Every structure is written in C-alpha cells, then in structure tokens.
Amino acid sequence: MHEDTQIRIEVLQFLGTIARPGQRISDLNDNENLIEAGIIDSLSLVHIILYLESQHGVDLQLSGIDPTEIGSVAGMLAVIERQVD
C-alpha cells in the first residue's frame, strides 16, 4: 500500500475515535472543514494536535503551523507531508 494512502487511512481511523456520535467519516470529503461539517467540535482540535505530535512528529509551534490548517483531512495530510520533507 502506498505510504500516503496508509497515512490517510490512519488519519481517518483516528478521526473516527473523536467524531461526534452518528457521524460517518467514510462519507467525508478530504477538503471539508470538520467543524463546519459537524464531524467534530472545536475542542477536538486539541486531540488532533496531540495526535499529529505523537503519531507523526509534527510540532505546530516550531513549524509555525496555524491550527486552522488542520481543520480538514487534506490539511492534516499536508501538515504531515511537510513534516516528512
């Protein structure tokens, strides 16, 4: 399996653990804002930050990443990719 695909699957699995009850992650468009779509609440951004730091070595403070950049699956994947580069 391609590494990008594997990372996307891992991100979606993680989002499934913090999504609001009844929300289907599988129907999510990668560019869709997770808060605006009602998938997560704003406090879940803290969980996303902790996930990115612990699982992918992303340091938002050091890298100057604005937390609004991680409001979608595509945004999270871009931040992870920049960290790897």
N, C-alpha and C positions, 0 to 999 in steps of 0.2 A: 504494500500500500504506500502511496506517495506520502512523504512526511507532512506536506501542507494539509492533505486530506485527513491524516491521523490527528493533527493538531486541531483541526476544525471539529472533528468528532469529539475529542476530549473537551473542547470548549462547550460544545452543545450539551454534553453529558453533565458538565459542571453546572451550566445554566439550568438544567432540569432539576438540580438539587436546591436551587434558590428561587425558582419561578413561583409565582403565585399559584395557589391551587386551581386546577382546571385549565391552566394554560398549556398549550401544546407547542413545545419547542420545535418539533418536526415541521410545523407549518410556517415557521419564521423565515422571513426574507433576511438575508445577511446584512442588508443596509438599513433595516428597520430599527428605529430607536426603541430600545427595550422598555424604557419607562413610558414613553408616549403610547406604545402598543399595549401597555398594561401587563407585560410579561413579568416585570419586576417593579419594586418600589425604589425610591431614591436611596434608601438605606442599603439596598442590595449592592450599590456601587462599592461600598466598603468591602463587601465579600468578594467582589470582582477584583478589586485592587489587591487584596490579600492572596487571592488565587493566582493572579498574574505574578506577584512577587515570589510566592512559594513554589509554584509549579514551573514557571518559565523564566525566573530570574530577572523580571522586569522591576526596575526601581524608578517609579514615576517622578520622584523628587530629583534624582540625579540626571535623568534623561530629559527633564523638562516637559514631560507629557502632561497635557491638560486632562483631568479626569473626564471631561465631556467627550474626549476621543474614544473612550471605551464604552460608549453607550449603545454600541451595536456589535454584532458578531464580526462584521467586516472591520470595524475599528479595533477590536481586540486582536484580531489576527494580524492587522497591520502593525500594531504596537509590538506584538511578539516577534514578527518578522524583522522589524527594525532592531530589536534587541539582539537577535541572532547575527545580523550583519555586522 
